């Protein structure tokens, strides 16, 4: 018989490790993400059927609502998913949340969203994935789309921004110059990316600041795959004011196909420097560098439907993947 457990401590979580079925949440993620509670459904003493985490303290700000987040979601079938989501929404409602949002692993710096239109392109490096049934589980539980995101595929990187040289000269007159990543000072460069990201992304949907150590841990994990010519900074004097971070699609290499695809992972410009063409210049520069490195395709990854970067990317390629973030009103 299925039993729903409320996990509040590391010792309780570790008791689920090694069970058959769904893989238990790792102790590392439990400690790092600090959910307000964690739910698990166990069958007998040896099988984990599903799990999810809940957050209701210090969640992102959303107009006229108090958000509760549901993340770390895994479910073996529709019945288990319904039990998890019903209990999760009940707890969030008791905790005075008015809107449940998921899947979000605590904040949008971490894993969130479901793939809702997969297309034919295979998964790419660092792309979150999910079983195709999961969005339906949320819809069946009364959730509706809150936001949509898209990834674009540029099948030919042989283009350049027509005004690249004009932009470069104009920005140089304002004291702005571009440079590539200093790989021998990777930790120092991450600090610059972190500082720009905090300000550059603060108007993003469901933004909440991330701890510096967690941010650096995310980017330190991919250090072995970094190509310095694919990460560029814009600097005004000695002050970084923007960056574009791109990385090779390592999954293509692991699948034994040509390493010809670069992923444009993130780009940010400080708000006081926006609207001057820095983003366009960074995009054009990294695209040119990627071509010189032998890359022929580009993926502009995980862009919010209203994000300016999606408008820039739309000039080069097509949408090939859709992702959805869901919400449900709580009584």
GIQUITA-V932505 format. One record per backbone hydrogen bond with DSSP energy under -0.5 kcal/mol. CO is the residue of the C=O (numbers start at 1). NH is the residue of the N-H. Records with the same first field share a line. If there is no record, write none. Layout:
CO: NH / NH
//
This chain:
1: 44
3: 5 / 42
5: 7 / 40
6: 8
7: 38
9: 13
10: 14
11: 15
13: 16
14: 17
16: 19
20: 48
26: 30
27: 31
28: 32
29: 33
30: 34
37: 54
38: 7
39: 52
40: 5 / 42
41: 49 / 50
42: 3 / 44
43: 46 / 47
46: 20
47: 43 / 49
48: 22
49: 76
50: 41
51: 74
52: 39
53: 71
54: 36 / 37
55: 69
62: 65
65: 62 / 67
66: 98 / 99
68: 101
69: 55
70: 103 / 104
71: 53
74: 51
77: 81
78: 82
79: 83
80: 84
81: 85
82: 86
83: 87
84: 88
85: 89
86: 90
87: 91
88: 92
89: 93
90: 94
91: 95
92: 97
93: 96
98: 330
99: 68
100: 328
101: 70
102: 326
103: 113
104: 106
107: 110
111: 105
114: 324
117: 322
124: 127
131: 134
133: 137
134: 138
135: 139
136: 140
137: 141
138: 143
139: 142
144: 327
147: 325
148: 305
149: 323
150: 303
151: 320 / 321
152: 154 / 300
153: 155 / 318
154: 298
161: 164
163: 167
164: 168
165: 169
166: 170
167: 171
168: 172
169: 173
170: 174
171: 174 / 176
172: 175
175: 237
177: 235
179: 233
181: 183
182: 185
183: 186
185: 189
186: 190
187: 191
188: 192
189: 193
190: 194
191: 195
192: 196
193: 197
194: 198
195: 199
196: 200
197: 201
199: 202
201: 204
204: 207
206: 108
207: 61
211: 215
212: 216
213: 217
214: 218
215: 219
216: 220
217: 221
219: 222
220: 223
222: 225
223: 226
225: 248
226: 228
227: 230
228: 181 / 231
230: 246
231: 181
232: 244
233: 179
234: 241 / 242
235: 177 / 237
236: 239
238: 240
239: 236
241: 270
242: 234
243: 268
244: 232 / 246
245: 265 / 266
247: 263
248: 250
249: 252 / 253
250: 254
251: 255
252: 257
253: 256
258: 260
260: 296 / 297
261: 249
262: 264 / 299
263: 247 / 265
264: 301
266: 245
268: 243
270: 273
271: 274
273: 276
277: 281
278: 282
279: 283
280: 284
281: 285
282: 286
283: 287
284: 288
285: 289
286: 290
287: 291
288: 292
289: 293
290: 295
291: 294
296: 157
297: 262
298: 154 / 300
299: 264 / 301
300: 152
303: 150
304: 307
307: 310 / 311
308: 312
309: 313
310: 314
312: 315
313: 316
318: 153
321: 151
322: 116 / 117
323: 149
324: 114
325: 146 / 147
326: 102
327: 144
328: 100
//
